[in-house]
């Protein structure tokens, strides 16, 4: 494990010894004084102040925990990324996205506090860090885009892009041992199991009343989610696409890490979880997700080239061909089949035509129309612009339209560097467990890159967080393996 000059609890250094010297009478007096102050505030400002004080009492310990114990903050960030959209369906009068922003900012504050003692910027020397830094800077420069119709749209859009991307550096800095990697992956799989089971509940037992109210509150939601007399499932996520893609990458995670050395019962458990995620994904009705498994298996076969993989690939091809061409009246299977017959899909043809029409605009605007010029923010801040009504329906197309062909080049270069780094590190790592983790992250990032063309794969929680987590783990696993090999070589020399 690589050196830490300061522990995670550095903020708490010496606190236990000071606590033993606290005078009980003084402590009691402070509590009494605080209680009187709270009572006076409530009397002066009314019952609303009570809830504000209660919120502060709950929030302050959480804030302290995130800053003092950033690993706990990272785990909380992942949990909230799953729950944030689910909570939003309860019509809470609170900007839930702000919660994620606050957690990310607190982790940044913790990072800079530690840098006062550690001065560790070694993670910035990697190509991945440089590529992500360039991407963040380009996103910020877009605020000066002369073709942008709204600066306010940029302000709303750049926040999630830049702030989430910074998480890469925080993950790289805080994930310093294999135990924490295991904890993160266990949490990832555990939360995905909950999401998969909830998705199956929606399929076989129906939606809850508050979900039906949410679906019927907007005719556009009904038209998007109710297709062929069948509701597309979205589980606890914001939409079926996010549900499907999360199930895909979680399934890939399970099938990849079993390649590392582990007990048989763990391999069986992970295999069952992977199958559960795959089945749940089918009920999302997201055709873009259906092609990700075959696409990912191609890279899997290249990186794991051997007789067993070839045999498994041949069997999979036969099964896939059978599923694609077998006659069926089942909606889920029919939806699966249409994903591999794009020429017969009206929505695919419409998307291709839209992309063809927008090409001249992309070619004539190297910086694009500005962040937030399409989609929700485009309709809100520049409703009469050329791009406001354009449906990108693709992560790559959105980048090209909003950030121009220059932005698309920056984005694709970043993706290339990340995948190149991951593949290189995979072949360099010796530890079987770390190797399997690196392998899983390469496969997940590859799948998300493929999936970012038919859909916008990297914009919603928790996938946007997982993208930068996976990118960070590519380098973290290599660093941990290098330290382990260095320790082994040192011991062998001493012996």
Buried (B, 14 or more C-beta within 10 A) or exposed (E): EBEEEBEBEBBEEEEEEEEEEEEEEEEEEEEEEEEEEBEEBBEEEEEEBBEEBEEEEEEEEBBEBBBBBBBEBBBBBBBBBBBBBBBBBEEEEEEBBEBBBBBBEBBBBBBEBBEEEBEBEEBEEBBBBEBBBBBBEBBBEBBEBEBBBBBBBBBBBBBBBBBBBBBBBBBBBBBBBBEBBEBBBEBBBEBBBEBBEBBBBBBEEEBEEEBEEBBEEEEEBEEBBEBEEBBBBBBBBBBBBBBBBBBBBBBBBBBBBBBBEBEEEEBEBBEEBBEBBBBBBBBBBBBBBBBBBBBBBEBBBEBBEEEEBEEBBEEBEEEBEEBBEEEEEEBBBEBBBBBBEBEEBEEBEEBEEBBEEBEEBBEEBBBBBBBBBBBEBBBBBBEEBBBBEBEBBBBBBBBBBBBBBBBBBBBBEBBEBBBEBBBBBBEBBEBEBBBBBBBBBBBBBBBBBBBBBBBBBBBBBBBBBBBBBBBBBBBBBBBBBBBBBEEEEEEEEEE
